[in-house]
Amino acid sequence: MRTVQVLLVLFGSLLLCRVLGAAAVPWLTWEHSARVALATMFFFTAVSHFAPMKADLIAMVPPALPRPDLLVLMTGIAELAGAVGLLIPPLRSWAAWGLVLLLVAMLPANISAARRGVLLRGRRPTPLWARVPMQVLFIAWAWAVR
């Protein structure tokens, strides 16, 4: 997914949850809405690991790492597991910590892809000046909803 799409999913689902929470769903507090929004975002980003964009994600993996196809598959599964785990109270903390570690581990691949000019859907990846703060936002968000 492109940067704008990821942010739209994250903030759009947060807004939708808050509107529902204010209107009729009392358990959709700010904290729970933030958790649902992050889970929704990770669900959507995980889907790209199993869709036509998979080839672009494989190209993002730094050349020094073995089996980029397996790494993309594993990170997609980890994102799905983290998204689901955020919504299950006994797993919430584990899922949040796992997503934080995943985001930290994937940052070098994002930096490498930006520096190598790897194309995503025929376009250049998110520039580092935007990508790094986004990763920090996602990490902070996961930390906050744990």
Secondary structure as UniProt FT lines:
FT   HELIX           3..23
FT   TURN            26..27
FT   HELIX           30..47
FT   HELIX           48..50
FT   TURN            52..53
FT   HELIX           54..60
FT   TURN            63..64
FT   HELIX           68..86
FT   HELIX           89..91
FT   HELIX           92..116
FT   TURN            121..122
FT   HELIX           128..144
//
